[in-house]
């Protein structure tokens, strides 16, 4: 997961800003992943979930919409990854299926802080 610990947005917060997260599968097994957030209408993530084969990667867009008001220092993105080894070889991962998290082993959790530069 790149960046490792936080993503940043710069003031002023009066226009849309976009940054990216790169998710890489460096393991020998496919895994399913998903990102969730605790910021309802300010931050948008696309795509929010997916699956990666070994040595595959994906770029995820993280967009901050313009807003007024107070900023929270507790805004976070939550990354989860679950091993999908139980699936047959050549299984098509599209579309995302929550079964990956119900039947696969959770192999990664990470919290990315959202940092606002004033």
ZAFIKOL-879409 format. One record per atom (N, C-alpha, C, O, CB): x, y negated, z negated; residue in three letters. Coordinates in steps of 0.1 Angstrom, whole numbers, padded with zeros to 4 digits, always signed. Glycine has a CB too. Layout:
XYZALA;...
END
This chain:
+0009+0012+0000UNK;+0000+0000+0000UNK;+0009-0012+0000UNK;+0017-0014-0009UNK;-0010+0000-0012UNK;+0007-0021+0010UNK;+0016-0033+0011UNK;+0006-0045+0013UNK;-0002-0044+0022UNK;+0026-0032+0023UNK;+0007-0055+0005UNK;+0016-0058-0006UNK;+0013-0049-0018UNK;+0003-0043-0019UNK;+0016-0072-0010UNK;+0023-0048-0027UNK;+0022-0039-0038UNK;+0013-0043-0050UNK;+0006-0035-0056UNK;+0035-0036-0043UNK;+0014-0056-0053UNK;+0008-0060-0066UNK;-0003-0071-0065UNK;-0012-0072-0073UNK;+0018-0065-0075UNK;-0002-0080-0054UNK;-0012-0090-0053UNK;-0013-0096-0039UNK;-0004-0094-0031UNK;-0009-0102-0063UNK;-0024-0102-0036UNK;-0026-0110-0024UNK;-0028-0124-0028UNK;-0034-0127-0039UNK;-0037-0104-0015UNK;-0025-0134-0020UNK;-0026-0148-0023UNK;-0033-0156-0013UNK;-0032-0153-0001UNK;-0012-0154-0025UNK;-0040-0166-0018UNK;-0047-0176-0009UNK;-0042-0190-0014UNK;-0041-0192-0026UNK;-0062-0174-0009UNK;-0040-0199-0005UNK;-0035-0212-0008UNK;-0046-0223-0008UNK;-0055-0222+0000UNK;-0024-0216+0002UNK;-0045-0233-0017UNK;-0054-0244-0017UNK;-0051-0253-0005UNK;-0040-0252+0000UNK;-0052-0252-0030UNK;-0061-0260+0000UNK;-0075-0261-0005UNK;-0083-0249-0001UNK;-0080-0242+0009UNK;-0081-0274+0000UNK;-0094-0247-0008UNK;-0102-0235-0006UNK;-0115-0239+0002UNK;-0125-0233+0000UNK;-0106-0228-0019UNK;-0113-0249+0011UNK;-0125-0254+0018UNK;-0126-0248+0032UNK;-0135-0252+0039UNK;-0123-0269+0019UNK;-0118-0239+0036UNK;-0119-0232+0049UNK;-0116-0217+0047UNK;-0110-0213+0037UNK;-0109-0239+0059UNK;-0120-0210+0057UNK;-0118-0195+0057UNK;-0103-0192+0058UNK;-0096-0198+0066UNK;-0125-0188+0068UNK;-0098-0183+0050UNK;-0084-0178+0050UNK;-0084-0163+0051UNK;-0092-0156+0046UNK;-0076-0183+0038UNK;-0074-0158+0059UNK;-0073-0144+0060UNK;-0059-0139+0057UNK;-0049-0145+0061UNK;-0077-0140+0075UNK;-0058-0127+0051UNK;-0045-0121+0049UNK;-0048-0106+0052UNK;-0059-0102+0055UNK;-0040-0123+0034UNK;-0037-0098+0050UNK;-0038-0084+0054UNK;-0032-0075+0043UNK;-0023-0079+0036UNK;-0032-0081+0068UNK;-0037-0063+0043UNK;-0032-0052+0035UNK;-0028-0040+0044UNK;-0036-0037+0053UNK;-0042-0047+0023UNK;-0017-0034+0043UNK;-0013-0023+0051UNK;-0014-0010+0042UNK;-0007-0010+0031UNK;+0001-0025+0057UNK;-0021+0000+0047UNK;-0022+0012+0039UNK;-0014+0023+0048UNK;-0017+0024+0060UNK;-0037+0017+0037UNK;-0005+0030+0042UNK;+0003+0040+0049UNK;+0002+0053+0042UNK;+0003+0054+0030UNK;+0018+0035+0050UNK;+0000+0064+0050UNK;+0000+0077+0044UNK;+0014+0083+0046UNK;+0017+0087+0057UNK;-0011+0086+0051UNK;+0022+0083+0036UNK;+0035+0089+0036UNK;+0036+0103+0031UNK;+0046+0109+0030UNK;+0045+0080+0028UNK;+0024+0109+0029UNK;+0023+0123+0024UNK;+0022+0133+0035UNK;+0022+0129+0047UNK;+0012+0125+0014UNK;+0022+0146+0032UNK;+0021+0156+0042UNK;+0006+0160+0044UNK;+0003+0169+0053UNK;+0029+0169+0038UNK;-0003+0154+0037UNK;-0017+0158+0037UNK;-0026+0146+0041UNK;-0022+0135+0037UNK;-0022+0164+0024UNK;-0037+0148+0048UNK;-0045+0136+0051UNK;-0052+0131+0038UNK;-0053+0139+0028UNK;-0056+0140+0061UNK;-0055+0118+0037UNK;-0062+0114+0026UNK;-0073+0103+0030UNK;-0072+0096+0040UNK;-0053+0107+0015UNK;-0083+0103+0022UNK;-0094+0093+0023UNK;-0090+0081+0014UNK;-0084+0083+0003UNK;-0108+0099+0020UNK;-0094+0069+0018UNK;-0092+0057+0010UNK;-0104+0048+0010UNK;-0112+0049+0019UNK;-0079+0050+0015UNK;-0105+0040-0001UNK;-0115+0029-0001UNK;-0110+0018-0009UNK;-0102+0019-0019UNK;-0128+0035-0006UNK;-0115+0006-0006UNK;-0112-0006-0013UNK;-0125-0012-0018UNK;-0135-0012-0011UNK;-0104-0017-0004UNK;-0125-0016-0031UNK;-0137-0023-0036UNK;-0132-0036-0043UNK;-0120-0038-0044UNK;-0145-0014-0046UNK;-0141-0044-0047UNK;-0137-0057-0052UNK;-0147-0061-0063UNK;-0157-0056-0065UNK;-0137-0068-0041UNK;-0142-0071-0071UNK;-0151-0076-0082UNK;-0155-0091-0079UNK;-0160-0098-0088UNK;-0144-0075-0096UNK;-0153-0095-0066UNK;-0157-0108-0062UNK;-0168-0107-0051UNK;-0165-0102-0040UNK;-0144-0116-0056UNK;-0180-0111-0055UNK;-0191-0107-0046UNK;-0191-0114-0032UNK;-0190-0108-0022UNK;-0204-0111-0053UNK;-0193-0128-0032UNK;-0195-0134-0019UNK;-0183-0142-0014UNK;-0183-0148-0003UNK;-0206-0143-0020UNK;-0172-0142-0021UNK;-0160-0150-0017UNK;-0151-0142-0008UNK;-0145-0147+0001UNK;-0153-0155-0029UNK;-0148-0129-0012UNK;-0139-0121-0005UNK;-0146-0110+0003UNK;-0155-0104-0002UNK;-0129-0114-0015UNK;-0141-0109+0016UNK;-0146-0098+0024UNK;-0135-0089+0029UNK;-0124-0094+0032UNK;-0154-0104+0036UNK;-0137-0076+0030UNK;-0127-0066+0033UNK;-0132-0059+0046UNK;-0144-0055+0046UNK;-0124-0056+0021UNK;-0123-0057+0056UNK;-0127-0049+0067UNK;-0115-0042+0073UNK;-0105-0049+0077UNK;-0134-0059+0078UNK;-0116-0029+0075UNK;-0127-0020+0070UNK;-0125-0018+0055UNK;-0115-0020+0049UNK;-0126-0007+0077UNK;-0136-0013+0049UNK;-0136-0011+0034UNK;-0132+0003+0030UNK;-0128+0006+0019UNK;-0149-0014+0028UNK;-0131+0012+0040UNK;-0128+0026+0037UNK;-0123+0033+0050UNK;-0126+0028+0061UNK;-0139+0034+0030UNK;-0118+0045+0048UNK;-0113+0053+0060UNK;-0105+0065+0056UNK;-0105+0068+0044UNK;-0105+0044+0069UNK;-0100+0071+0065UNK;-0091+0083+0063UNK;-0079+0082+0071UNK;-0079+0077+0083UNK;-0099+0096+0066UNK;-0068+0087+0066UNK;-0055+0086+0073UNK;-0048+0100+0073UNK;-0048+0107+0063UNK;-0045+0076+0067UNK;-0044+0104+0085UNK;-0036+0116+0087UNK;-0021+0113+0082UNK;-0018+0101+0080UNK;-0036+0121+0102UNK;-0013+0123+0080UNK;+0001+0121+0076UNK;+0008+0111+0086UNK;+0006+0113+0098UNK;+0008+0134+0075UNK;+0016+0102+0081UNK;+0023+0092+0089UNK;+0015+0082+0096UNK;+0020+0075+0104UNK;+0032+0099+0098UNK;+0002+0081+0094UNK;-0006+0071+0100UNK;-0007+0059+0090UNK;-0005+0060+0078UNK;-0021+0077+0103UNK;-0011+0048+0096UNK;-0013+0036+0088UNK;-0024+0028+0094UNK;-0028+0030+0105UNK;+0000+0027+0087UNK;-0029+0018+0086UNK;-0040+0009+0090UNK;-0038-0004+0084UNK;-0033-0005+0073UNK;-0054+0015+0086UNK;-0042-0015+0091UNK;-0041-0028+0086UNK;-0056-0032+0082UNK;-0065-0031+0090UNK;-0036-0039+0097UNK;-0058-0037+0070UNK;-0071-0041+0065UNK;-0071-0056+0064UNK;-0062-0062+0058UNK;-0074-0034+0051UNK;-0081-0062+0069UNK;-0083-0077+0068UNK;-0089-0080+0055UNK;-0099-0074+0051UNK;-0091-0082+0080UNK;-0084-0090+0048UNK;-0090-0095+0036UNK;-0092-0110+0038UNK;-0083-0118+0040UNK;-0081-0092+0023UNK;-0105-0114+0038UNK;-0108-0128+0041UNK;-0115-0135+0029UNK;-0123-0129+0023UNK;-0118-0128+0053UNK;-0110-0147+0027UNK;-0116-0155+0016UNK;-0125-0166+0023UNK;-0120-0174+0031UNK;-0105-0162+0007UNK;-0138-0167+0020UNK;-0146-0177+0025UNK;-0145-0190+0017UNK;-0141-0189+0005UNK;-0161-0172+0025UNK;-0148-0201+0023UNK;-0147-0214+0016UNK;-0156-0213+0003UNK;-0167-0207+0004UNK;-0150-0226+0025UNK;-0152-0220-0007UNK;-0161-0220-0019UNK;-0157-0232-0028UNK;-0146-0238-0027UNK;-0159-0207-0027UNK;-0167-0236-0036UNK;-0165-0247-0046UNK;-0168-0240-0059UNK;-0174-0230-0060UNK;-0175-0259-0043UNK;-0163-0247-0069UNK;-0165-0242-0083UNK;-0152-0236-0089UNK;-0141-0238-0084UNK;-0176-0231-0082UNK;-0154-0230-0100UNK;-0143-0225-0108UNK;-0137-0212-0102UNK;-0145-0204-0097UNK;-0146-0223-0122UNK;-0125-0210-0103UNK;-0118-0198-0098UNK;-0116-0189-0111UNK;-0114-0194-0122UNK;-0105-0201-0092UNK;-0117-0176-0108UNK;-0115-0167-0119UNK;-0101-0161-0118UNK;-0097-0158-0106UNK;-0126-0155-0119UNK;-0094-0159-0128UNK;-0081-0153-0128UNK;-0082-0138-0128UNK;-0072-0131-0129UNK;-0072-0158-0139UNK;-0095-0133-0129UNK;-0097-0118-0130UNK;-0101-0112-0116UNK;-0105-0101-0116UNK;-0107-0115-0140UNK;-0101-0120-0105UNK;-0105-0114-0092UNK;-0095-0104-0088UNK;-0083-0105-0089UNK;-0105-0126-0082UNK;-0100-0092-0084UNK;-0092-0080-0081UNK;-0098-0072-0070UNK;-0110-0073-0067UNK;-0090-0072-0094UNK;-0089-0065-0063UNK;-0092-0055-0053UNK;-0088-0042-0059UNK;-0077-0041-0065UNK;-0086-0057-0039UNK;-0096-0032-0058UNK;-0093-0018-0063UNK;-0091-0009-0052UNK;-0100-0007-0043UNK;-0105-0013-0073UNK;-0080-0002-0051UNK;-0077+0008-0041UNK;-0077+0022-0047UNK;-0071+0024-0057UNK;-0063+0005-0035UNK;-0084+0031-0040UNK;-0085+0045-0044UNK;-0081+0053-0032UNK;-0085+0050-0021UNK;-0099+0048-0050UNK;-0074+0064-0035UNK;-0071+0074-0024UNK;-0073+0088-0029UNK;-0070+0091-0041UNK;-0056+0073-0019UNK;-0079+0096-0021UNK;-0082+0110-0025UNK;-0077+0119-0014UNK;-0079+0117-0002UNK;-0098+0112-0027UNK;-0070+0130-0019UNK;-0065+0140-0009UNK;-0076+0147-0002UNK;-0087+0150-0008UNK;-0056+0150-0017UNK;-0075+0149+0011UNK;-0085+0155+0019UNK;-0080+0168+0025UNK;-0084+0172+0036UNK;-0089+0146+0030UNK;-0071+0175+0017UNK;-0064+0187+0022UNK;-0074+0199+0024UNK;-0071+0208+0032UNK;-0054+0191+0012UNK;-0085+0198+0017UNK;-0095+0209+0018UNK;-0102+0209+0032UNK;-0109+0219+0035UNK;-0106+0207+0007UNK;-0100+0199+0040UNK;-0107+0198+0053UNK;-0100+0207+0063UNK;-0087+0208+0062UNK;-0108+0184+0058UNK;-0107+0212+0073UNK;-0100+0220+0083UNK;-0091+0212+0092UNK;-0094+0200+0094UNK;-0110+0228+0092UNK;-0081+0218+0097UNK;-0071+0211+0106UNK;-0079+0205+0118UNK;-0087+0212+0124UNK;-0060+0221+0111UNK;-0076+0193+0122UNK;-0082+0187+0133UNK;-0096+0181+0130UNK;-0103+0176+0139UNK;-0084+0197+0144UNK;-0100+0181+0117UNK;-0113+0175+0113UNK;-0113+0160+0117UNK;-0103+0153+0114UNK;-0115+0177+0098UNK;-0124+0156+0123UNK;-0125+0142+0126UNK;-0129+0134+0114UNK;-0139+0137+0107UNK;-0136+0140+0138UNK;-0122+0124+0110UNK;-0124+0116+0098UNK;-0134+0105+0100UNK;-0138+0099+0090UNK;-0111+0110+0093UNK;-0139+0103+0112UNK;-0149+0092+0114UNK;-0163+0098+0114UNK;-0165+0108+0120UNK;-0146+0085+0128UNK;-0172+0092+0108UNK;-0171+0081+0099UNK;-0167+0085+0085UNK;-0166+0097+0082UNK;-0184+0073+0098UNK;-0163+0076+0076UNK;-0159+0079+0063UNK;-0170+0087+0055UNK;-0182+0084+0057UNK;-0156+0065+0055UNK;-0166+0096+0047UNK;-0176+0105+0040UNK;-0172+0105+0025UNK;-0160+0108+0022UNK;-0176+0119+0046UNK;-0181+0102+0017UNK;-0178+0101+0002UNK;-0174+0115-0003UNK;-0169+0116-0014UNK;-0190+0096-0005UNK;-0177+0126+0005UNK;-0172+0139+0000UNK;-0157+0140-0002UNK;-0153+0148-0010UNK;-0176+0150+0011UNK;-0150+0132+0005UNK;-0135+0132+0002UNK;-0132+0129-0012UNK;-0123+0134-0018UNK;-0128+0121+0012UNK;-0140+0120-0018UNK;-0138+0116-0032UNK;-0145+0126-0042UNK;-0140+0127-0053UNK;-0143+0102-0035UNK;-0155+0133-0037UNK;-0162+0142-0046UNK;-0154+0156-0047UNK;-0154+0162-0057UNK;-0176+0145-0041UNK;-0148+0160-0036UNK;-0142+0173-0035UNK;-0127+0173-0034UNK;-0120+0182-0038UNK;-0147+0180-0023UNK;-0121+0161-0030UNK;-0107+0160-0030UNK;-0101+0156-0043UNK;-0108+0151-0052UNK;-0102+0150-0019UNK;-0088+0158-0045UNK;-0081+0153-0057UNK;-0077+0139-0056UNK;-0072+0135-0046UNK;-0069+0162-0060UNK;-0081+0131-0066UNK;-0077+0117-0066UNK;-0062+0116-0067UNK;-0056+0121-0077UNK;-0084+0109-0078UNK;-0055+0110-0057UNK;-0040+0110-0057UNK;-0035+0096-0058UNK;-0023+0094-0060UNK;-0036+0115-0044UNK;-0043+0086-0058UNK;-0038+0072-0060UNK;-0048+0062-0065UNK;-0060+0063-0060UNK;-0031+0067-0048UNK;-0044+0053-0073UNK;-0052+0042-0078UNK;-0043+0030-0079UNK;-0032+0031-0084UNK;-0060+0045-0092UNK;-0048+0019-0075UNK;-0040+0007-0076UNK;-0049-0005-0077UNK;-0060-0006-0071UNK;-0030+0005-0063UNK;-0045-0015-0085UNK;-0052-0027-0086UNK;-0044-0039-0080UNK;-0032-0040-0084UNK;-0056-0031-0101UNK;-0050-0046-0071UNK;-0043-0058-0065UNK;-0050-0070-0070UNK;-0062-0072-0069UNK;-0044-0057-0049UNK;-0042-0079-0077UNK;-0047-0091-0082UNK;-0049-0101-0070UNK;-0040-0101-0061UNK;-0038-0097-0093UNK;-0059-0109-0071UNK;-0061-0120-0061UNK;-0056-0132-0067UNK;-0061-0137-0077UNK;-0076-0121-0056UNK;-0046-0138-0061UNK;-0039-0150-0067UNK;-0043-0162-0058UNK;-0042-0162-0046UNK;-0024-0148-0067UNK;-0047-0173-0065UNK;-0050-0185-0059UNK;-0039-0196-0061UNK;-0037-0200-0073UNK;-0064-0191-0064UNK;-0032-0200-0051UNK;-0022-0210-0052UNK;-0028-0224-0051UNK;-0034-0227-0041UNK;-0011-0208-0041UNK;-0025-0232-0061UNK;-0030-0246-0061UNK;-0020-0255-0056UNK;-0022-0267-0055UNK;-0035-0250-0075UNK;
END
